[in-house]
Amino acid sequence: MRLLLDSCVWGDEEILARALAEGRVLVTLDKDFGELAVVRKLPHAGIVRLVGLPAVQQADVTLHVVQLHGADLATGAIVTAEAGRLRVRLPTGA
């Protein structure tokens, strides 16, 4: 599985489009990507959102999410990871 790490710079639509074009799951701290994907229905190749996790834990949590939900992400799921909690939003029709 290929990932694109969001560096939290301006251009969310362009970043989401680039991740899709390259077949990469987007890993981000930014909640705006969920709005783009859910409310505006922009296509994507999967999103992992990390919420309130210290930087030192983010790589390990991302790896854990990919191991547990890689198949879901490959279908375009959005996985939100918080301390002690994972939420998976499957794409409509999945």
N, C-alpha and C positions, 0 to 999 in steps of 0.2 A: 504494500500500500504506500502510495506517495502522498506526502503532506506538503502544504504550503503554510508557513508560519506568518501570521499577520503581525506586522511591526507597529500596528496602531497608528498609522499615518493616514492622511486624508485620501479618499478615493475608494470607499467601500465597494461601490458597484464595480469598479474596474478590478479590484482585488478578487471579488467573487467570480467575475467573468474569467479572469486569468486562471484561477484555480480550476474552474470547469473546463476551460480549453485545454489545460494540461492534465486533466484527469486526477486532480489532487484534492484531498480532503483538507478543508481550511481549518486551522487551529487558531483560535482567537480569544482575547479577553473581552471583546467588544460585543455588546448585546445587539447592536444595530444590524448585524448580519442575520440574526433570527427574524427581525422585522422585514428585511429585504426578501428573505426566503419564504416566510409564511404569509405576511400581509401583502407584499407586492408580487409574490409568487415568482421571483426570479429563479431561474434554474441554477443548480449547484451540484457539486459532486460529493456532498456530505460536509457537515460542520461539527467541529468539537469546540464548545465554549467552556472556558475555564473561569470559574467564579470564585473570587476571594481566596485563591490559593497562593501561598508564598512562591516566589520565583524558584526557589530551590526544589519545590515539589512538582512543578508544572510538567517537566519532562517525564517523570515517573507516572504521573496521573494520565498523561496523554498516551503513553505506552500501554497502560492498563486498559484505558478506554478502547484503544485500537485492538487489543487482544480479545476483549470481551464482546465488542460490538462492531468489529471490522466488517462483517457481512451486512449489518444494518447500514453502516456508513456507506458502503459500496452501492446501496440502493438509494442513497440520498437522505439518510436520516440526519437529524440534528441531535447531538448528545451534549447535554449540559452536565458538567462535573463540578461538584462542590465538595467540601470536606465531608466525607462519609455518605455522600449521596450522588447517584447518577440518575438523570432523567433522559429518556429516549423518546424522541418524537419521530415516528416513522413517516415517510412521505405518504401523501394522500393516495389511496388505492393500493398500498403495500400490505 
